[in-house]
Amino acid sequence: MQRRRFERTLTFPERLDQEAERLQAETDKLLPGIEREALRRKVRQAKTASHINEWLSSPGLQPPK
């Protein structure tokens, strides 16, 4: 049995940003409550992951010697 393989059309940071935007749009539609706060938390997590990814892939970061 073979695995199904597919090529990603978006990079990881682009997918994170897209997911954060999608979740933010959903959050704006909801009334204040538990579900809205859970979505807001996911938005923050996606944005934080994007910032960490930028930091890790920055040219200023040097490998240990």
mmCIF file as Biopython writes it, N, C-alpha, C and O atoms, coordinates in Angstrom:
data_model
#
loop_
_atom_site.group_PDB
_atom_site.id
_atom_site.type_symbol
_atom_site.label_atom_id
_atom_site.label_alt_id
_atom_site.label_comp_id
_atom_site.label_asym_id
_atom_site.label_entity_id
_atom_site.label_seq_id
_atom_site.pdbx_PDB_ins_code
_atom_site.Cartn_x
_atom_site.Cartn_y
_atom_site.Cartn_z
_atom_site.occupancy
_atom_site.B_iso_or_equiv
_atom_site.auth_seq_id
_atom_site.auth_asym_id
_atom_site.pdbx_PDB_model_num
ATOM 1   N N  . MET A ? 1  ? 0.840   -1.171 0.000  1.0 0.0 1  A 1 
ATOM 2   C CA . MET A ? 1  ? 0.000   0.000  0.000  1.0 0.0 1  A 1 
ATOM 3   C C  . MET A ? 1  ? 0.892   1.243  0.000  1.0 0.0 1  A 1 
ATOM 4   O O  . MET A ? 1  ? 1.836   1.340  0.783  1.0 0.0 1  A 1 
ATOM 5   N N  . GLN A ? 2  ? 0.586   2.174  -0.872 1.0 0.0 2  A 1 
ATOM 6   C CA . GLN A ? 2  ? 1.389   3.387  -0.986 1.0 0.0 2  A 1 
ATOM 7   C C  . GLN A ? 2  ? 0.693   4.557  -0.305 1.0 0.0 2  A 1 
ATOM 8   O O  . GLN A ? 2  ? -0.533  4.638  -0.230 1.0 0.0 2  A 1 
ATOM 9   N N  . ARG A ? 3  ? 1.526   5.445  0.181  1.0 0.0 3  A 1 
ATOM 10  C CA . ARG A ? 3  ? 1.008   6.672  0.768  1.0 0.0 3  A 1 
ATOM 11  C C  . ARG A ? 3  ? 0.570   7.630  -0.320 1.0 0.0 3  A 1 
ATOM 12  O O  . ARG A ? 3  ? 1.132   7.659  -1.415 1.0 0.0 3  A 1 
ATOM 13  N N  . ARG A ? 4  ? -0.430  8.399  0.002  1.0 0.0 4  A 1 
ATOM 14  C CA . ARG A ? 4  ? -0.797  9.475  -0.920 1.0 0.0 4  A 1 
ATOM 15  C C  . ARG A ? 4  ? 0.075   10.677 -0.596 1.0 0.0 4  A 1 
ATOM 16  O O  . ARG A ? 4  ? 0.152   11.097 0.559  1.0 0.0 4  A 1 
ATOM 17  N N  . ARG A ? 5  ? 0.715   11.216 -1.580 1.0 0.0 5  A 1 
ATOM 18  C CA . ARG A ? 5  ? 1.574   12.382 -1.390 1.0 0.0 5  A 1 
ATOM 19  C C  . ARG A ? 5  ? 1.015   13.559 -2.171 1.0 0.0 5  A 1 
ATOM 20  O O  . ARG A ? 5  ? 0.446   13.397 -3.250 1.0 0.0 5  A 1 
ATOM 21  N N  . PHE A ? 6  ? 1.183   14.716 -1.617 1.0 0.0 6  A 1 
ATOM 22  C CA . PHE A ? 6  ? 0.748   15.915 -2.305 1.0 0.0 6  A 1 
ATOM 23  C C  . PHE A ? 6  ? 1.694   17.045 -1.971 1.0 0.0 6  A 1 
ATOM 24  O O  . PHE A ? 6  ? 2.325   17.065 -0.914 1.0 0.0 6  A 1 
ATOM 25  N N  . GLU A ? 7  ? 1.778   17.977 -2.884 1.0 0.0 7  A 1 
ATOM 26  C CA . GLU A ? 7  ? 2.652   19.124 -2.681 1.0 0.0 7  A 1 
ATOM 27  C C  . GLU A ? 7  ? 1.864   20.261 -2.060 1.0 0.0 7  A 1 
ATOM 28  O O  . GLU A ? 7  ? 0.722   20.527 -2.435 1.0 0.0 7  A 1 
ATOM 29  N N  . ARG A ? 8  ? 2.477   20.908 -1.131 1.0 0.0 8  A 1 
ATOM 30  C CA . ARG A ? 8  ? 1.861   22.062 -0.500 1.0 0.0 8  A 1 
ATOM 31  C C  . ARG A ? 8  ? 2.013   23.266 -1.419 1.0 0.0 8  A 1 
ATOM 32  O O  . ARG A ? 8  ? 3.079   23.498 -1.990 1.0 0.0 8  A 1 
ATOM 33  N N  . THR A ? 9  ? 0.940   24.021 -1.551 1.0 0.0 9  A 1 
ATOM 34  C CA . THR A ? 9  ? 1.026   25.210 -2.397 1.0 0.0 9  A 1 
ATOM 35  C C  . THR A ? 9  ? 1.415   26.443 -1.583 1.0 0.0 9  A 1 
ATOM 36  O O  . THR A ? 9  ? 1.914   27.426 -2.131 1.0 0.0 9  A 1 
ATOM 37  N N  . LEU A ? 10 ? 1.184   26.382 -0.276 1.0 0.0 10 A 1 
ATOM 38  C CA . LEU A ? 10 ? 1.536   27.494 0.610  1.0 0.0 10 A 1 
ATOM 39  C C  . LEU A ? 10 ? 2.635   27.053 1.577  1.0 0.0 10 A 1 
ATOM 40  O O  . LEU A ? 10 ? 2.725   25.882 1.945  1.0 0.0 10 A 1 
ATOM 41  N N  . THR A ? 11 ? 3.457   28.002 1.974  1.0 0.0 11 A 1 
ATOM 42  C CA . THR A ? 11 ? 4.494   27.696 2.953  1.0 0.0 11 A 1 
ATOM 43  C C  . THR A ? 11 ? 3.873   27.633 4.342  1.0 0.0 11 A 1 
ATOM 44  O O  . THR A ? 11 ? 2.732   28.050 4.541  1.0 0.0 11 A 1 
ATOM 45  N N  . PHE A ? 12 ? 4.624   27.114 5.288  1.0 0.0 12 A 1 
ATOM 46  C CA . PHE A ? 12 ? 4.135   26.997 6.661  1.0 0.0 12 A 1 
ATOM 47  C C  . PHE A ? 12 ? 3.719   28.351 7.242  1.0 0.0 12 A 1 
ATOM 48  O O  . PHE A ? 12 ? 2.633   28.448 7.813  1.0 0.0 12 A 1 
ATOM 49  N N  . PRO A ? 13 ? 4.540   29.398 7.119  1.0 0.0 13 A 1 
ATOM 50  C CA . PRO A ? 13 ? 4.118   30.707 7.666  1.0 0.0 13 A 1 
ATOM 51  C C  . PRO A ? 13 ? 2.852   31.243 6.981  1.0 0.0 13 A 1 
ATOM 52  O O  . PRO A ? 13 ? 2.004   31.857 7.629  1.0 0.0 13 A 1 
ATOM 53  N N  . GLU A ? 14 ? 2.732   31.007 5.673  1.0 0.0 14 A 1 
ATOM 54  C CA . GLU A ? 14 ? 1.527   31.454 4.973  1.0 0.0 14 A 1 
ATOM 55  C C  . GLU A ? 14 ? 0.292   30.718 5.475  1.0 0.0 14 A 1 
ATOM 56  O O  . GLU A ? 14 ? -0.772  31.317 5.632  1.0 0.0 14 A 1 
ATOM 57  N N  . ARG A ? 15 ? 0.435   29.424 5.725  1.0 0.0 15 A 1 
ATOM 58  C CA . ARG A ? 15 ? -0.694  28.648 6.241  1.0 0.0 15 A 1 
ATOM 59  C C  . ARG A ? 15 ? -1.075  29.112 7.644  1.0 0.0 15 A 1 
ATOM 60  O O  . ARG A ? 15 ? -2.260  29.182 7.969  1.0 0.0 15 A 1 
ATOM 61  N N  . LEU A ? 16 ? -0.081  29.431 8.483  1.0 0.0 16 A 1 
ATOM 62  C CA . LEU A ? 16 ? -0.364  29.945 9.824  1.0 0.0 16 A 1 
ATOM 63  C C  . LEU A ? 16 ? -1.111  31.272 9.756  1.0 0.0 16 A 1 
ATOM 64  O O  . LEU A ? 16 ? -2.092  31.475 10.470 1.0 0.0 16 A 1 
ATOM 65  N N  . ASP A ? 17 ? -0.646  32.170 8.902  1.0 0.0 17 A 1 
ATOM 66  C CA . ASP A ? 17 ? -1.299  33.471 8.772  1.0 0.0 17 A 1 
ATOM 67  C C  . ASP A ? 17 ? -2.728  33.324 8.245  1.0 0.0 17 A 1 
ATOM 68  O O  . ASP A ? 17 ? -3.645  34.004 8.707  1.0 0.0 17 A 1 
ATOM 69  N N  . GLN A ? 18 ? -2.899  32.439 7.286  1.0 0.0 18 A 1 
ATOM 70  C CA . GLN A ? 18 ? -4.226  32.203 6.711  1.0 0.0 18 A 1 
ATOM 71  C C  . GLN A ? 18 ? -5.178  31.631 7.763  1.0 0.0 18 A 1 
ATOM 72  O O  . GLN A ? 18 ? -6.340  32.031 7.840  1.0 0.0 18 A 1 
ATOM 73  N N  . GLU A ? 19 ? -4.686  30.707 8.561  1.0 0.0 19 A 1 
ATOM 74  C CA . GLU A ? 19 ? -5.507  30.116 9.618  1.0 0.0 19 A 1 
ATOM 75  C C  . GLU A ? 19 ? -5.870  31.166 10.669 1.0 0.0 19 A 1 
ATOM 76  O O  . GLU A ? 19 ? -7.004  31.194 11.147 1.0 0.0 19 A 1 
ATOM 77  N N  . ALA A ? 20 ? -4.932  32.017 11.027 1.0 0.0 20 A 1 
ATOM 78  C CA . ALA A ? 20 ? -5.200  33.074 12.009 1.0 0.0 20 A 1 
ATOM 79  C C  . ALA A ? 20 ? -6.262  34.033 11.482 1.0 0.0 20 A 1 
ATOM 80  O O  . ALA A ? 20 ? -7.153  34.438 12.228 1.0 0.0 20 A 1 
ATOM 81  N N  . GLU A ? 21 ? -6.177  34.395 10.211 1.0 0.0 21 A 1 
ATOM 82  C CA . GLU A ? 21 ? -7.176  35.278 9.617  1.0 0.0 21 A 1 
ATOM 83  C C  . GLU A ? 21 ? -8.549  34.624 9.589  1.0 0.0 21 A 1 
ATOM 84  O O  . GLU A ? 21 ? -9.551  35.281 9.873  1.0 0.0 21 A 1 
ATOM 85  N N  . ARG A ? 22 ? -8.609  33.340 9.249  1.0 0.0 22 A 1 
ATOM 86  C CA . ARG A ? 22 ? -9.872  32.611 9.194  1.0 0.0 22 A 1 
ATOM 87  C C  . ARG A ? 22 ? -10.509 32.544 10.581 1.0 0.0 22 A 1 
ATOM 88  O O  . ARG A ? 22 ? -11.706 32.786 10.739 1.0 0.0 22 A 1 
ATOM 89  N N  . LEU A ? 23 ? -9.694  32.211 11.581 1.0 0.0 23 A 1 
ATOM 90  C CA . LEU A ? 23 ? -10.209 32.128 12.944 1.0 0.0 23 A 1 
ATOM 91  C C  . LEU A ? 23 ? -10.655 33.495 13.463 1.0 0.0 23 A 1 
ATOM 92  O O  . LEU A ? 23 ? -11.649 33.595 14.181 1.0 0.0 23 A 1 
ATOM 93  N N  . GLN A ? 24 ? -9.921  34.539 13.099 1.0 0.0 24 A 1 
ATOM 94  C CA . GLN A ? 24 ? -10.295 35.889 13.520 1.0 0.0 24 A 1 
ATOM 95  C C  . GLN A ? 24 ? -11.638 36.280 12.921 1.0 0.0 24 A 1 
ATOM 96  O O  . GLN A ? 24 ? -12.463 36.895 13.597 1.0 0.0 24 A 1 
ATOM 97  N N  . ALA A ? 25 ? -11.864 35.929 11.665 1.0 0.0 25 A 1 
ATOM 98  C CA . ALA A ? 25 ? -13.146 36.228 11.030 1.0 0.0 25 A 1 
ATOM 99  C C  . ALA A ? 25 ? -14.281 35.484 11.732 1.0 0.0 25 A 1 
ATOM 100 O O  . ALA A ? 25 ? -15.365 36.039 11.916 1.0 0.0 25 A 1 
ATOM 101 N N  . GLU A ? 26 ? -14.041 34.238 12.124 1.0 0.0 26 A 1 
ATOM 102 C CA . GLU A ? 26 ? -15.050 33.478 12.864 1.0 0.0 26 A 1 
ATOM 103 C C  . GLU A ? 26 ? -15.303 34.106 14.226 1.0 0.0 26 A 1 
ATOM 104 O O  . GLU A ? 26 ? -16.447 34.190 14.672 1.0 0.0 26 A 1 
ATOM 105 N N  . THR A ? 27 ? -14.247 34.543 14.882 1.0 0.0 27 A 1 
ATOM 106 C CA . THR A ? 27 ? -14.364 35.158 16.203 1.0 0.0 27 A 1 
ATOM 107 C C  . THR A ? 27 ? -15.216 36.421 16.140 1.0 0.0 27 A 1 
ATOM 108 O O  . THR A ? 27 ? -16.008 36.682 17.045 1.0 0.0 27 A 1 
ATOM 109 N N  . ASP A ? 28 ? -15.060 37.198 15.086 1.0 0.0 28 A 1 
ATOM 110 C CA . ASP A ? 28 ? -15.808 38.451 14.953 1.0 0.0 28 A 1 
ATOM 111 C C  . ASP A ? 28 ? -17.312 38.212 14.821 1.0 0.0 28 A 1 
ATOM 112 O O  . ASP A ? 28 ? -18.110 39.089 15.149 1.0 0.0 28 A 1 
ATOM 113 N N  . LYS A ? 29 ? -17.699 37.035 14.346 1.0 0.0 29 A 1 
ATOM 114 C CA . LYS A ? 29 ? -19.113 36.724 14.153 1.0 0.0 29 A 1 
ATOM 115 C C  . LYS A ? 29 ? -19.794 36.265 15.442 1.0 0.0 29 A 1 
ATOM 116 O O  . LYS A ? 29 ? -21.019 36.332 15.553 1.0 0.0 29 A 1 
ATOM 117 N N  . LEU A ? 30 ? -19.008 35.799 16.418 1.0 0.0 30 A 1 
ATOM 118 C CA . LEU A ? 30 ? -19.582 35.229 17.629 1.0 0.0 30 A 1 
ATOM 119 C C  . LEU A ? 30 ? -19.831 36.283 18.702 1.0 0.0 30 A 1 
ATOM 120 O O  . LEU A ? 30 ? -19.167 37.318 18.761 1.0 0.0 30 A 1 
ATOM 121 N N  . LEU A ? 31 ? -20.802 35.984 19.534 1.0 0.0 31 A 1 
ATOM 122 C CA . LEU A ? 31 ? -21.060 36.816 20.708 1.0 0.0 31 A 1 
ATOM 123 C C  . LEU A ? 31 ? -20.058 36.453 21.791 1.0 0.0 31 A 1 
ATOM 124 O O  . LEU A ? 31 ? -19.518 35.347 21.788 1.0 0.0 31 A 1 
ATOM 125 N N  . PRO A ? 32 ? -19.801 37.378 22.723 1.0 0.0 32 A 1 
ATOM 126 C CA . PRO A ? 32 ? -18.866 37.054 23.809 1.0 0.0 32 A 1 
ATOM 127 C C  . PRO A ? 32 ? -19.293 35.783 24.550 1.0 0.0 32 A 1 
ATOM 128 O O  . PRO A ? 32 ? -20.466 35.585 24.864 1.0 0.0 32 A 1 
ATOM 129 N N  . GLY A ? 33 ? -18.308 34.937 24.815 1.0 0.0 33 A 1 
ATOM 130 C CA . GLY A ? 33 ? -18.597 33.697 25.528 1.0 0.0 33 A 1 
ATOM 131 C C  . GLY A ? 33 ? -17.416 32.751 25.463 1.0 0.0 33 A 1 
ATOM 132 O O  . GLY A ? 33 ? -16.332 33.119 25.010 1.0 0.0 33 A 1 
ATOM 133 N N  . ILE A ? 34 ? -17.635 31.539 25.917 1.0 0.0 34 A 1 
ATOM 134 C CA . ILE A ? 34 ? -16.567 30.539 26.006 1.0 0.0 34 A 1 
ATOM 135 C C  . ILE A ? 34 ? -16.036 30.156 24.627 1.0 0.0 34 A 1 
ATOM 136 O O  . ILE A ? 34 ? -14.826 30.048 24.429 1.0 0.0 34 A 1 
ATOM 137 N N  . GLU A ? 35 ? -16.942 29.954 23.679 1.0 0.0 35 A 1 
ATOM 138 C CA . GLU A ? 35 ? -16.518 29.540 22.337 1.0 0.0 35 A 1 
ATOM 139 C C  . GLU A ? 35 ? -15.671 30.626 21.669 1.0 0.0 35 A 1 
ATOM 140 O O  . GLU A ? 35 ? -14.668 30.333 21.019 1.0 0.0 35 A 1 
ATOM 141 N N  . ARG A ? 36 ? -16.086 31.874 21.838 1.0 0.0 36 A 1 
ATOM 142 C CA . ARG A ? 36 ? -15.329 32.986 21.252 1.0 0.0 36 A 1 
ATOM 143 C C  . ARG A ? 36 ? -13.937 33.077 21.870 1.0 0.0 36 A 1 
ATOM 144 O O  . ARG A ? 36 ? -12.955 33.293 21.160 1.0 0.0 36 A 1 
ATOM 145 N N  . GLU A ? 37 ? -13.850 32.916 23.173 1.0 0.0 37 A 1 
ATOM 146 C CA . GLU A ? 37 ? -12.549 32.980 23.838 1.0 0.0 37 A 1 
ATOM 147 C C  . GLU A ? 37 ? -11.639 31.838 23.401 1.0 0.0 37 A 1 
ATOM 148 O O  . GLU A ? 37 ? -10.427 32.023 23.286 1.0 0.0 37 A 1 
ATOM 149 N N  . ALA A ? 38 ? -12.209 30.663 23.158 1.0 0.0 38 A 1 
ATOM 150 C CA . ALA A ? 38 ? -11.414 29.530 22.681 1.0 0.0 38 A 1 
ATOM 151 C C  . ALA A ? 38 ? -10.845 29.822 21.294 1.0 0.0 38 A 1 
ATOM 152 O O  . ALA A ? 38 ? -9.693  29.495 21.009 1.0 0.0 38 A 1 
ATOM 153 N N  . LEU A ? 39 ? -11.659 30.441 20.431 1.0 0.0 39 A 1 
ATOM 154 C CA . LEU A ? 39 ? -11.166 30.797 19.096 1.0 0.0 39 A 1 
ATOM 155 C C  . LEU A ? 39 ? -10.106 31.889 19.178 1.0 0.0 39 A 1 
ATOM 156 O O  . LEU A ? 39 ? -9.128  31.864 18.432 1.0 0.0 39 A 1 
ATOM 157 N N  . ARG A ? 40 ? -10.298 32.851 20.086 1.0 0.0 40 A 1 
ATOM 158 C CA . ARG A ? 40 ? -9.298  33.910 20.251 1.0 0.0 40 A 1 
ATOM 159 C C  . ARG A ? 40 ? -7.965  33.325 20.710 1.0 0.0 40 A 1 
ATOM 160 O O  . ARG A ? 40 ? -6.901  33.787 20.296 1.0 0.0 40 A 1 
ATOM 161 N N  . ARG A ? 41 ? -8.029  32.306 21.566 1.0 0.0 41 A 1 
ATOM 162 C CA . ARG A ? 41 ? -6.809  31.642 22.026 1.0 0.0 41 A 1 
ATOM 163 C C  . ARG A ? 41 ? -6.100  30.975 20.844 1.0 0.0 41 A 1 
ATOM 164 O O  . ARG A ? 41 ? -4.876  31.045 20.734 1.0 0.0 41 A 1 
ATOM 165 N N  . LYS A ? 42 ? -6.865  30.333 19.963 1.0 0.0 42 A 1 
ATOM 166 C CA . LYS A ? 42 ? -6.272  29.693 18.784 1.0 0.0 42 A 1 
ATOM 167 C C  . LYS A ? 42 ? -5.640  30.721 17.853 1.0 0.0 42 A 1 
ATOM 168 O O  . LYS A ? 42 ? -4.599  30.460 17.251 1.0 0.0 42 A 1 
ATOM 169 N N  . VAL A ? 43 ? -6.268  31.891 17.734 1.0 0.0 43 A 1 
ATOM 170 C CA . VAL A ? 43 ? -5.700  32.967 16.910 1.0 0.0 43 A 1 
ATOM 171 C C  . VAL A ? 43 ? -4.351  33.381 17.486 1.0 0.0 43 A 1 
ATOM 172 O O  . VAL A ? 43 ? -3.373  33.509 16.750 1.0 0.0 43 A 1 
ATOM 173 N N  . ARG A ? 44 ? -4.294  33.592 18.812 1.0 0.0 44 A 1 
ATOM 174 C CA . ARG A ? 44 ? -3.024  33.975 19.458 1.0 0.0 44 A 1 
ATOM 175 C C  . ARG A ? 44 ? -1.963  32.896 19.275 1.0 0.0 44 A 1 
ATOM 176 O O  . ARG A ? 44 ? -0.795  33.210 19.042 1.0 0.0 44 A 1 
ATOM 177 N N  . GLN A ? 45 ? -2.358  31.628 19.378 1.0 0.0 45 A 1 
ATOM 178 C CA . GLN A ? 45 ? -1.401  30.541 19.208 1.0 0.0 45 A 1 
ATOM 179 C C  . GLN A ? 45 ? -0.842  30.517 17.790 1.0 0.0 45 A 1 
ATOM 180 O O  . GLN A ? 45 ? 0.356   30.305 17.603 1.0 0.0 45 A 1 
ATOM 181 N N  . ALA A ? 46 ? -1.687  30.731 16.795 1.0 0.0 46 A 1 
ATOM 182 C CA . ALA A ? 46 ? -1.226  30.738 15.406 1.0 0.0 46 A 1 
ATOM 183 C C  . ALA A ? 46 ? -0.273  31.905 15.164 1.0 0.0 46 A 1 
ATOM 184 O O  . ALA A ? 46 ? 0.745   31.750 14.489 1.0 0.0 46 A 1 
ATOM 185 N N  . LYS A ? 47 ? -0.604  33.071 15.714 1.0 0.0 47 A 1 
ATOM 186 C CA . LYS A ? 47 ? 0.274   34.232 15.542 1.0 0.0 47 A 1 
ATOM 187 C C  . LYS A ? 47 ? 1.601   34.039 16.268 1.0 0.0 47 A 1 
ATOM 188 O O  . LYS A ? 47 ? 2.653   34.424 15.756 1.0 0.0 47 A 1 
ATOM 189 N N  . THR A ? 48 ? 1.555   33.451 17.445 1.0 0.0 48 A 1 
ATOM 190 C CA . THR A ? 48 ? 2.782   33.181 18.194 1.0 0.0 48 A 1 
ATOM 191 C C  . THR A ? 48 ? 3.651   32.180 17.444 1.0 0.0 48 A 1 
ATOM 192 O O  . THR A ? 48 ? 4.867   32.353 17.362 1.0 0.0 48 A 1 
ATOM 193 N N  . ALA A ? 49 ? 3.041   31.144 16.900 1.0 0.0 49 A 1 
ATOM 194 C CA . ALA A ? 49 ? 3.794   30.153 16.120 1.0 0.0 49 A 1 
ATOM 195 C C  . ALA A ? 49 ? 4.444   30.801 14.909 1.0 0.0 49 A 1 
ATOM 196 O O  . ALA A ? 49 ? 5.573   30.467 14.551 1.0 0.0 49 A 1 
ATOM 197 N N  . SER A ? 50 ? 3.739   31.719 14.286 1.0 0.0 50 A 1 
ATOM 198 C CA . SER A ? 50 ? 4.293   32.428 13.131 1.0 0.0 50 A 1 
ATOM 199 C C  . SER A ? 50 ? 5.505   33.270 13.537 1.0 0.0 50 A 1 
ATOM 200 O O  . SER A ? 50 ? 6.514   33.286 12.832 1.0 0.0 50 A 1 
ATOM 201 N N  . HIS A ? 51 ? 5.408   33.970 14.676 1.0 0.0 51 A 1 
ATOM 202 C CA . HIS A ? 51 ? 6.527   34.784 15.152 1.0 0.0 51 A 1 
ATOM 203 C C  . HIS A ? 51 ? 7.725   33.918 15.535 1.0 0.0 51 A 1 
ATOM 204 O O  . HIS A ? 51 ? 8.868   34.272 15.246 1.0 0.0 51 A 1 
ATOM 205 N N  . ILE A ? 52 ? 7.465   32.796 16.177 1.0 0.0 52 A 1 
ATOM 206 C CA . ILE A ? 52 ? 8.557   31.888 16.549 1.0 0.0 52 A 1 
ATOM 207 C C  . ILE A ? 52 ? 9.233   31.334 15.300 1.0 0.0 52 A 1 
ATOM 208 O O  . ILE A ? 52 ? 10.458  31.218 15.247 1.0 0.0 52 A 1 
ATOM 209 N N  . ASN A ? 53 ? 8.430   30.992 14.300 1.0 0.0 53 A 1 
ATOM 210 C CA . ASN A ? 53 ? 8.997   30.489 13.050 1.0 0.0 53 A 1 
ATOM 211 C C  . ASN A ? 53 ? 9.874   31.547 12.376 1.0 0.0 53 A 1 
ATOM 212 O O  . ASN A ? 53 ? 10.947  31.228 11.863 1.0 0.0 53 A 1 
ATOM 213 N N  . GLU A ? 54 ? 9.420   32.803 12.376 1.0 0.0 54 A 1 
ATOM 214 C CA . GLU A ? 54 ? 10.232  33.895 11.824 1.0 0.0 54 A 1 
ATOM 215 C C  . GLU A ? 54 ? 11.544  34.019 12.580 1.0 0.0 54 A 1 
ATOM 216 O O  . GLU A ? 54 ? 12.606  34.181 11.979 1.0 0.0 54 A 1 
ATOM 217 N N  . TRP A ? 55 ? 11.462  33.943 13.899 1.0 0.0 55 A 1 
ATOM 218 C CA . TRP A ? 55 ? 12.656  34.080 14.721 1.0 0.0 55 A 1 
ATOM 219 C C  . TRP A ? 55 ? 13.636  32.937 14.451 1.0 0.0 55 A 1 
ATOM 220 O O  . TRP A ? 55 ? 14.840  33.162 14.324 1.0 0.0 55 A 1 
ATOM 221 N N  . LEU A ? 56 ? 13.117  31.714 14.366 1.0 0.0 56 A 1 
ATOM 222 C CA . LEU A ? 56 ? 13.994  30.561 14.139 1.0 0.0 56 A 1 
ATOM 223 C C  . LEU A ? 56 ? 14.636  30.569 12.756 1.0 0.0 56 A 1 
ATOM 224 O O  . LEU A ? 56 ? 15.752  30.080 12.582 1.0 0.0 56 A 1 
ATOM 225 N N  . SER A ? 57 ? 13.934  31.122 11.779 1.0 0.0 57 A 1 
ATOM 226 C CA . SER A ? 57 ? 14.474  31.119 10.421 1.0 0.0 57 A 1 
ATOM 227 C C  . SER A ? 57 ? 15.229  32.410 10.091 1.0 0.0 57 A 1 
ATOM 228 O O  . SER A ? 57 ? 15.638  32.609 8.947  1.0 0.0 57 A 1 
ATOM 229 N N  . SER A ? 58 ? 15.413  33.280 11.075 1.0 0.0 58 A 1 
ATOM 230 C CA . SER A ? 58 ? 16.119  34.536 10.816 1.0 0.0 58 A 1 
ATOM 231 C C  . SER A ? 58 ? 17.607  34.264 10.605 1.0 0.0 58 A 1 
ATOM 232 O O  . SER A ? 58 ? 18.163  33.333 11.188 1.0 0.0 58 A 1 
ATOM 233 N N  . PRO A ? 59 ? 18.243  35.078 9.773  1.0 0.0 59 A 1 
ATOM 234 C CA . PRO A ? 59 ? 19.671  34.872 9.492  1.0 0.0 59 A 1 
ATOM 235 C C  . PRO A ? 59 ? 20.560  35.218 10.687 1.0 0.0 59 A 1 
ATOM 236 O O  . PRO A ? 59 ? 21.717  34.799 10.721 1.0 0.0 59 A 1 
ATOM 237 N N  . GLY A ? 60 ? 20.059  35.960 11.654 1.0 0.0 60 A 1 
ATOM 238 C CA . GLY A ? 60 ? 20.853  36.345 12.816 1.0 0.0 60 A 1 
ATOM 239 C C  . GLY A ? 60 ? 21.039  35.212 13.810 1.0 0.0 60 A 1 
ATOM 240 O O  . GLY A ? 60 ? 21.932  35.278 14.655 1.0 0.0 60 A 1 
ATOM 241 N N  . LEU A ? 61 ? 20.225  34.186 13.728 1.0 0.0 61 A 1 
ATOM 242 C CA . LEU A ? 61 ? 20.318  33.059 14.644 1.0 0.0 61 A 1 
ATOM 243 C C  . LEU A ? 61 ? 21.480  32.160 14.214 1.0 0.0 61 A 1 
ATOM 244 O O  . LEU A ? 61 ? 21.507  31.679 13.082 1.0 0.0 61 A 1 
ATOM 245 N N  . GLN A ? 62 ? 22.424  31.937 15.104 1.0 0.0 62 A 1 
ATOM 246 C CA . GLN A ? 62 ? 23.610  31.148 14.785 1.0 0.0 62 A 1 
ATOM 247 C C  . GLN A ? 62 ? 23.525  29.773 15.442 1.0 0.0 62 A 1 
ATOM 248 O O  . GLN A ? 62 ? 23.060  29.649 16.575 1.0 0.0 62 A 1 
ATOM 249 N N  . PRO A ? 63 ? 23.979  28.737 14.723 1.0 0.0 63 A 1 
ATOM 250 C CA . PRO A ? 63 ? 24.000  27.410 15.327 1.0 0.0 63 A 1 
ATOM 251 C C  . PRO A ? 63 ? 25.057  27.333 16.428 1.0 0.0 63 A 1 
ATOM 252 O O  . PRO A ? 63 ? 26.037  28.077 16.387 1.0 0.0 63 A 1 
ATOM 253 N N  . PRO A ? 64 ? 24.878  26.445 17.414 1.0 0.0 64 A 1 
ATOM 254 C CA . PRO A ? 64 ? 25.882  26.322 18.463 1.0 0.0 64 A 1 
ATOM 255 C C  . PRO A ? 64 ? 27.216  25.818 17.893 1.0 0.0 64 A 1 
ATOM 256 O O  . PRO A ? 64 ? 27.247  25.056 16.927 1.0 0.0 64 A 1 
ATOM 257 N N  . LYS A ? 65 ? 28.310  26.261 18.513 1.0 0.0 65 A 1 
ATOM 258 C CA . LYS A ? 65 ? 29.644  25.866 18.020 1.0 0.0 65 A 1 
ATOM 259 C C  . LYS A ? 65 ? 30.277  24.867 18.955 1.0 0.0 65 A 1 
ATOM 260 O O  . LYS A ? 65 ? 31.397  24.417 18.711 1.0 0.0 65 A 1 
#
